[in-house]
Structures are given as structure tokens and as C-alpha cells.
Amino acid sequence: MKVRTTPERLREAIRDARHPAGPPPRPTRRARQFDTLLALVVGIATLHYAIDNSKQEGVPHHMPPSGLGGLALMATLALIASAALAVRRRYPLAVLCVVTAATLLTPYDVSRLTFYAFVIAVYSAAVYSPYRVATLAALPMVVLLVGTSGNSVKPIVPNQYVAPLILVPMAVAAIGLRTWKLRTGESRTRLSALEREQAEALRRAVEHERARIARELHDVVTHNVSVMIIQAGAARKIMKTSPERAGEALLAVEAGGRAAMTELRHVMGLLTMAGEGEGTDEGADLADRAAELAPQPGLDQLEALVGRVRDTGLPVGLTVTGPPCPLPPGLELAAYRVVQEALTNTVKHASGATAAVTVEYGPDRLRVEVTDTGGNPGAGSAAGNGRGLIGLRERLAVYDGTLNTGRRLSGGYRVEALIPLEAP
């Protein structure tokens, strides 16, 4: 590590002082009007003070000559110091320099002529200047110059001004504290309302996805029951002529019944998660779809899904490892939906990427992974509402599965689903 010398640090500090730490101040119209009014009030007050002092006789030698010459000098200093306050927010450091110069030229016997303008200029530089390094260096310097120049006796406040000078700042501070408390309360209220709205939106999204998943699982159950009815009818017809084939049909009925009961258990568990009252509405919706007997897609249709995605221009590779084993239709549907949603997101959000789908059959779990190499957002990328991943998590939760998503270190995105397999 290179050790910087003192001259290098000094040059770096000077360079930092020349660059603003933030955007230049842009006062509002109301702020400019207030500053103009402030400059006018200070100017009138100091001119009145200058006129009163120019009429005094026997002034010390530090005072300017009495009469027109002294009045002209004091009026000039007062006007320069007060007029500069009109742009104190836009050019705080320049105003500080001008007012400091006027204060140093003011005789100490009439220091009230520019002292109050100097206090306002110091405050303005500390609050509004974007050049923080330069301001921190200038403020102690100007305060030291004014405090040590000539006689350091500060202006004496007349008795009639003591009460207003104490009460007015206290009133302003009290009003400011009350305003701050009100705004803080309003901000907390708005934040709480926003959090409630977000929680409600998330709850509605979860309910929507659970209802959709339940409808699909209902289709699976209905398909299994339909197969059972067909197999039972066939067994009844051939029971006398071909008992062996009838036995096989009854075994198929038994297997279909077990599968239907398993899927029905998942459906009921999902409806219970949604709540008792909501489950009634969803159950009615499921009953309306009882006539839809077409089976839902499974892992055997991944090739067709990947082919359709390839037709959109996205190169996709499919890898299946491990010995395939028969799985419950609902579990296969969940795995299929993971691949479908992940590839859809890749098409929408990673145009020009390359995707890879991996299905791994393990002894106690099924692993599905979809990765892409990253690309440019597509035309429909801004239309996503975030419900896709919510739906996948809810769908996998039915089978105690987990979903892991995130960006890859080498670039792109990764979606991984781990689904435990029930013992046969």
C-alpha cells in the first residue's frame, strides 16, 4: 500500500474542496421571497440604526466622521451586508465572504450595523452550502477573524429587545417541534398504511395462487376417478369370462383410488391453509370445474415444453439423470410448472440467453433445476407481477418441497426445486 505524504494529502483536500458534495441548492419561489423580505427587513433596521448614530456628536476616532460622510459609509456597509442575504441560499459561501468583509470594515462602536447579517450568513453557509470541505474550513476562519478584529466587544442589545429576542426563538422552536412531530406521525401513518396494503396484496396473491393450484389438483383427482370408473366398468364386464384381466383392472382401480386420495388430501390441506371461509368459495369454484376431466401435464411432457420454448428462439437443453420412477400426478404437475415458469421468465427477462433444464431422480427426492446465462430484458419484462414465484412456492409447499432462486456468480439466473418423494 502506498503511503501518502502530507503535500499529497493537502492537494487532495484542496481538490475535494473544489468539488461539491451534493447538488447545487435550488431555492423554491417561496424561499426566494422569504430571503428577499429578510434582506429588506435587515436593511431597513440597519439603515435606521446608521441614521441614529450619524447624528451623535463627539464620537470616538474609531467611528467614521459624523454627518453625511459617516452616514454614507455606514449606509453602504449596511446595504451591502443586508442585500447579500437575498441570495443566501443560492450562493451561501459567496454571501458569507461579502458579509464578513463588510463586518470587518464596520467600526466596533456600531458593530450592530452588520453583526446580525453576519450571524445569518454563517448559518446559511453551514446549512445550504454544497461545498462541505470548504465550508468547514471557512466557518472557523471567519468567526475567528470577526471575533479578534479590533475591540471584540459584541453589540449590546437594548432592553426593549431582550424579551422579543428570547420569546420569538422559543416560539419558533416550539412551532418547529410541533410541526416535526405532526409530520413524523403522518409519515408513520402512511408507512403503516403502505405496509398494510402490501401485506393485503401479498395475501390476495397467495390466495389466488392457492385457488389456481387447488383447481389443477382437482383436475388430477377428477381424472383419476374417471380412470377408476372406466377400469371398474371393464372389470365388471369381464369378471366372469376373464377373471385374471378383471383382477388387473381392479388393481388399477385400487392404485387410482390411492392416488386420488393422496391428491385429495393435498387439495384439502391447501384449502385449509387458505382459511375456513375462503375454502367454501374455492370449493364451490372447484365443483364448477368437475366436468373438466383432461389430465394436467407431467414430466413426460417436458420435451414438448422445451420444444415450444426453442421455437421462440431460446436455446434450451434438457438433461434427465437417475432412473425415472412413477410419481403422483400432482407432484409431476408441480415439477412441470417449475420448469414452465422458469423458462417463461427466461424468455421475458433474458433475451439472447441460453437455458438448461435438469431433472434428477434421487432415491428420496426429485430435483428440478433451470438455469440461464443472462441476457437483455424482453418486451414483456415490465409486465411481471411477481406472482409466478409465489405460486411455485405455494405449489411446492403442498408436497413439502422447497424453491431456491437467485443470480448465479457466473451470470444469469437459477431456479431449483427440491421435492421429497413419499415412500411407496
C-alpha positions in Angstrom: 0.0 0.0 0.0 1.3 3.4 -1.0 1.7 5.9 1.9 0.5 9.4 1.0 2.7 12.3 2.0 1.5 15.4 3.7 1.7 17.5 0.4 -0.3 14.9 -1.4 -3.0 14.9 1.3 -3.1 18.7 1.2 -3.5 18.7 -2.6 -6.3 16.0 -2.3 -8.1 18.1 0.4 -7.9 21.2 -1.9 -9.2 19.2 -4.8 -12.1 17.8 -2.7 -12.9 21.4 -1.5 -13.4 22.5 -5.1 -16.0 19.8 -5.8 -19.5 20.0 -4.3 -20.6 17.1 -2.0 -24.1 17.4 -3.4 -26.3 19.1 -6.0 -26.3 22.9 -6.1 -29.1 24.4 -4.0 -32.2 25.4 -5.9 -34.4 27.6 -3.7 -38.1 27.5 -4.2 -40.0 30.6 -5.1 -41.3 30.9 -1.6 -37.8 30.6 -0.2 -36.5 33.4 -2.6 -39.4 35.6 -1.5 -38.6 35.0 2.2 -34.9 35.8 1.6 -35.8 39.0 -0.2 -38.1 40.0 2.7 -35.4 39.1 5.2 -32.8 41.2 3.4 -35.3 44.1 3.2 -36.1 44.0 6.9 -32.4 43.7 8.0 -31.6 46.6 5.6 -34.3 48.9 6.9 -33.3 48.1 10.5 -29.6 48.7 10.0 -30.2 51.9 8.0 -32.3 53.2 10.8 -29.5 52.4 13.2 -27.0 54.1 10.9 -29.0 57.3 10.7 -29.4 57.4 14.5 -25.7 57.0 15.1 -24.6 59.5 12.4 -26.4 62.3 14.5 -24.3 61.7 17.6 -21.6 64.2 18.5 -18.2 63.5 20.0 -17.9 60.0 18.6 -14.6 58.1 19.1 -11.9 58.1 16.5 -12.8 54.6 15.6 -16.2 55.8 14.3 -16.5 57.3 10.8 -16.9 61.1 10.7 -20.3 62.3 11.7 -22.6 63.9 9.2 -23.1 63.0 5.6 -19.8 61.2 5.2 -20.3 58.9 8.2 -23.9 58.2 7.2 -22.8 57.3 3.6 -20.2 54.9 4.8 -22.5 53.2 7.4 -25.4 53.1 4.9 -23.1 51.5 2.3 -21.9 48.8 4.7 -25.4 48.1 5.9 -26.8 47.8 2.4 -24.0 45.5 1.2 -24.4 43.2 4.2 -28.2 43.1 4.1 -28.6 42.9 0.3 -26.3 39.9 0.1 -28.8 38.0 2.2 -31.3 37.9 -0.7 -29.2 35.1 -2.3 -28.0 33.4 0.8 -29.5 30.0 -0.2 -28.2 30.1 -3.8 -24.7 31.3 -3.1 -24.1 30.7 0.6 -20.3 30.8 0.6 -20.1 34.0 -1.5 -22.6 35.7 0.7 -20.5 34.7 3.8 -17.4 36.3 2.2 -19.2 39.5 1.3 -20.9 39.9 4.7 -17.6 39.0 6.5 -15.8 41.7 4.6 -18.5 44.3 5.5 -18.4 43.2 9.1 -14.6 43.6 9.3 -14.9 47.2 7.8 -17.5 48.2 10.3 -16.3 50.2 13.3 -16.7 48.3 16.5 -18.8 51.1 18.1 -21.5 50.4 15.5 -20.9 46.6 15.2 -24.7 46.1 15.2 -24.7 47.5 11.7 -23.5 44.2 10.2 -23.3 41.8 13.0 -26.8 40.3 12.6 -26.3 39.9 8.9 -23.1 38.1 9.7 -24.9 35.7 12.0 -27.4 34.9 9.3 -24.7 34.5 6.7 -22.8 32.0 8.9 -26.0 30.0 9.5 -26.8 30.0 5.7 -23.3 28.7 4.8 -23.5 25.9 7.4 -26.9 24.8 6.2 -27.1 25.4 2.4 -23.5 25.2 1.0 -22.8 22.1 -1.1 -19.1 22.6 -0.6 -18.8 20.9 2.7 -15.0 20.8 3.0 -14.6 24.4 2.0 -17.4 25.4 4.4 -15.9 23.5 7.3 -12.7 25.3 6.7 -14.2 28.8 6.1 -16.6 29.0 9.1 -14.0 28.8 11.9 -11.8 31.2 10.0 -14.4 34.0 9.5 -15.6 33.6 13.1 -12.1 33.9 14.4 -11.4 37.0 12.2 -14.6 38.8 13.3 -14.1 37.8 16.9 -10.5 39.1 17.1 -10.7 42.2 14.9 -10.5 45.5 16.8 -12.3 45.5 20.1 -14.1 42.2 20.4 -16.9 43.7 22.4 -20.1 42.4 20.9 -23.1 44.6 20.3 -25.2 45.5 23.3 -28.9 44.6 22.9 -31.3 47.3 24.1 -33.6 46.4 27.0 -36.7 46.7 24.9 -35.4 44.0 22.5 -34.4 41.4 25.2 -37.9 39.9 25.6 -38.6 39.5 21.9 -35.1 38.1 21.2 -35.8 35.4 23.9 -39.5 34.7 23.3 -39.5 34.7 19.4 -36.8 31.9 19.1 -38.6 29.9 21.7 -41.9 30.2 19.9 -40.3 29.3 16.6 -38.6 26.3 18.2 -41.9 25.2 19.7 -43.7 25.5 16.4 -41.0 23.7 14.6 -41.0 20.9 17.2 -44.8 20.6 16.9 -44.6 20.5 13.1 -41.9 17.9 13.2 -44.0 15.7 15.5 -47.0 16.1 13.2 -45.0 15.2 10.1 -43.4 12.3 11.9 -46.8 11.0 12.9 -48.2 11.4 9.4 -45.1 9.6 7.9 -45.6 6.7 10.3 -49.3 6.6 9.4 -48.5 6.5 5.7 -45.8 3.9 6.3 -48.2 1.7 8.3 -50.9 2.1 5.6 -48.4 1.1 2.9 -47.3 -1.9 4.8 -50.9 -3.0 5.3 -51.6 -2.5 1.6 -48.5 -4.6 0.7 -49.5 -7.3 3.1 -53.0 -7.3 1.7 -51.7 -7.5 -1.9 -49.5 -10.4 -0.9 -52.3 -12.2 0.8 -54.6 -11.8 -2.2 -51.8 -13.1 -4.5 -51.2 -16.1 -2.3 -55.0 -16.8 -2.2 -55.2 -16.5 -5.9 -52.3 -18.9 -6.4 -53.7 -21.4 -3.9 -57.1 -21.4 -5.6 -55.4 -22.0 -9.0 -53.3 -24.8 -7.6 -56.3 -26.4 -6.0 -58.2 -26.3 -9.3 -55.4 -28.0 -11.1 -55.1 -30.7 -8.3 -58.9 -31.1 -8.6 -58.4 -31.9 -12.2 -55.9 -34.5 -11.3 -58.3 -36.1 -8.8 -61.1 -36.0 -11.3 -59.0 -37.7 -13.9 -58.0 -40.4 -11.6 -61.6 -41.0 -10.6 -62.6 -41.1 -14.2 -60.0 -43.8 -14.9 -61.2 -45.7 -11.9 -64.8 -45.7 -13.2 -63.6 -46.9 -16.6 -61.5 -49.7 -15.1 -64.3 -50.8 -12.7 -66.8 -51.0 -15.6 -64.3 -53.1 -17.6 -63.7 -55.4 -14.7 -67.4 -55.9 -14.2 -67.9 -56.9 -17.8 -65.0 -59.4 -18.0 -65.2 -60.7 -14.5 -66.9 -64.0 -15.5 -65.1 -64.6 -18.8 -61.6 -63.4 -17.8 -61.0 -63.3 -14.1 -57.3 -62.6 -14.4 -57.8 -59.5 -16.6 -60.6 -58.4 -14.2 -58.1 -58.7 -11.3 -55.6 -56.5 -13.2 -58.4 -53.9 -13.7 -59.3 -54.0 -10.1 -55.6 -53.5 -9.1 -55.6 -50.5 -11.4 -58.7 -49.2 -9.7 -57.0 -49.6 -6.3 -53.9 -47.8 -7.5 -56.0 -45.0 -9.0 -58.0 -44.7 -5.8 -54.9 -44.4 -3.7 -53.5 -41.7 -6.0 -56.8 -39.9 -5.9 -56.9 -40.0 -2.1 -53.4 -38.7 -1.9 -54.1 -35.8 -4.2 -57.4 -35.1 -2.4 -55.5 -34.9 0.8 -53.2 -32.3 -0.7 -56.2 -30.3 -2.0 -57.9 -30.3 1.4 -54.7 -29.3 3.0 -54.3 -26.4 0.6 -57.9 -25.2 1.2 -57.3 -25.4 5.0 -54.3 -23.2 4.6 -56.5 -20.6 2.8 -59.0 -20.5 5.7 -62.3 -21.9 6.5 -64.4 -19.1 4.9 -62.2 -18.9 1.9 -62.2 -22.6 1.4 -66.0 -22.6 0.9 -65.7 -20.2 -2.0 -62.9 -22.2 -3.5 -64.7 -25.5 -3.0 -67.7 -24.1 -5.0 -65.3 -23.0 -7.7 -63.8 -26.5 -7.8 -67.3 -28.0 -8.1 -67.9 -25.8 -11.1 -64.9 -27.4 -12.8 -65.9 -31.0 -12.1 -66.6 -31.6 -15.7 -63.1 -30.9 -16.8 -61.6 -34.4 -17.0 -58.5 -33.7 -19.1 -55.3 -34.7 -17.1 -52.7 -32.0 -16.2 -49.3 -32.1 -17.8 -46.5 -34.1 -16.2 -42.7 -34.7 -16.6 -43.3 -36.8 -19.7 -44.3 -33.6 -21.5 -41.1 -31.7 -20.7 -39.7 -32.5 -24.2 -42.8 -30.9 -25.8 -42.5 -27.8 -23.5 -38.8 -27.4 -24.2 -39.5 -27.7 -28.0 -42.1 -24.9 -27.8 -39.6 -22.7 -26.0 -36.9 -23.5 -28.6 -39.4 -22.3 -31.3 -39.3 -18.9 -29.7 -35.6 -18.6 -30.4 -34.3 -19.5 -26.9 -31.7 -22.4 -27.0 -32.7 -24.9 -24.2 -31.0 -28.1 -23.2 -32.8 -30.9 -21.3 -30.9 -33.4 -19.1 -32.6 -36.2 -17.1 -30.4 -38.1 -14.7 -31.3 -41.1 -12.4 -33.7 -43.9 -13.1 -37.2 -42.4 -13.7 -39.8 -43.7 -11.3 -43.6 -43.3 -11.2 -44.7 -40.2 -9.3 -48.0 -38.9 -8.1 -49.6 -36.8 -10.8 -49.8 -33.7 -8.6 -46.1 -33.9 -7.8 -45.3 -34.2 -11.5 -47.5 -31.3 -12.2 -45.6 -29.2 -9.6 -42.3 -30.1 -11.2 -43.6 -29.3 -14.7 -44.9 -25.9 -13.5 -41.4 -25.1 -12.1 -39.8 -25.7 -15.5 -42.6 -23.8 -17.3 -42.5 -20.7 -15.1 -38.6 -20.6 -15.1 -38.4 -20.8 -18.9 -41.2 -18.2 -19.3 -39.2 -15.8 -17.1 -36.1 -16.5 -19.1 -37.9 -15.7 -22.4 -39.2 -12.5 -20.8 -36.3 -11.2 -18.8 -33.2 -12.7 -20.5 -33.5 -12.3 -24.3 -30.5 -13.8 -26.0 -29.6 -16.2 -23.2 -29.1 -19.9 -23.2 -31.1 -22.1 -20.8 -30.6 -25.5 -19.4 -33.2 -27.8 -17.7 -32.0 -30.6 -15.4 -34.3 -33.2 -13.8 -32.6 -35.5 -11.3 -34.4 -38.5 -9.9 -33.0 -39.4 -6.5 -33.8 -42.2 -4.0 -35.7 -39.9 -1.7 -36.2 -36.6 -3.6 -36.8 -35.1 -7.1 -34.6 -32.2 -8.1 -35.5 -29.8 -10.9 -33.2 -27.0 -11.9 -33.5 -24.4 -14.6 -30.5 -22.1 -15.3 -29.8 -19.4 -17.9 -26.8 -17.4 -18.9 -28.4 -14.0 -18.6 -29.5 -11.5 -21.3 -31.4 -8.4 -22.0 -35.0 -7.8 -20.7 -37.6 -8.6 -23.3 -40.6 -6.5 -24.4 -42.9 -8.0 -21.8 -40.5 -8.0 -18.9 -42.1 -5.0 -17.3 -45.5 -6.7 -17.1 -44.4 -9.2 -14.4 -46.3 -9.0 -11.1 -44.1 -11.4 -9.0 -46.9 -14.0 -8.6 -45.0 -16.6 -10.5 -42.5 -17.4 -7.8 -45.3 -17.1 -5.1 -47.3 -19.7 -7.0 -44.3 -22.0 -7.3 -43.5 -21.8 -3.6 -47.2 -22.5 -2.6 -47.3 -25.4 -5.1 -44.2 -27.0 -3.7 -45.3 -26.4 -0.1 -48.2 -28.8 -0.8 -45.6 -31.6 -1.2 -43.2 -30.2 1.5 -40.9 -29.1 -1.3 -38.6 -26.0 -1.4 -37.7 -23.5 -4.0 -34.3 -21.8 -4.3 -33.9 -18.8 -6.7 -31.2 -16.3 -7.2 -28.5 -15.0 -9.5 -25.5 -17.1 -10.4 -22.0 -16.0 -9.8 -21.1 -16.6 -13.4 -24.1 -14.6 -14.6 -27.7 -15.4 -15.3 -30.4 -16.8 -13.0 -31.0 -20.2 -11.3 -34.3 -21.8 -10.2 -34.0 -25.0 -8.2 -36.9 -27.1 -6.8 -36.3 -30.0 -4.3 -39.4 -32.2 -3.8 -39.2 -35.1 -1.3 -40.6 -38.4 -2.6 -43.0 -40.4 -0.5 -42.2 -44.0 0.3 -44.3 -46.4 -1.9 
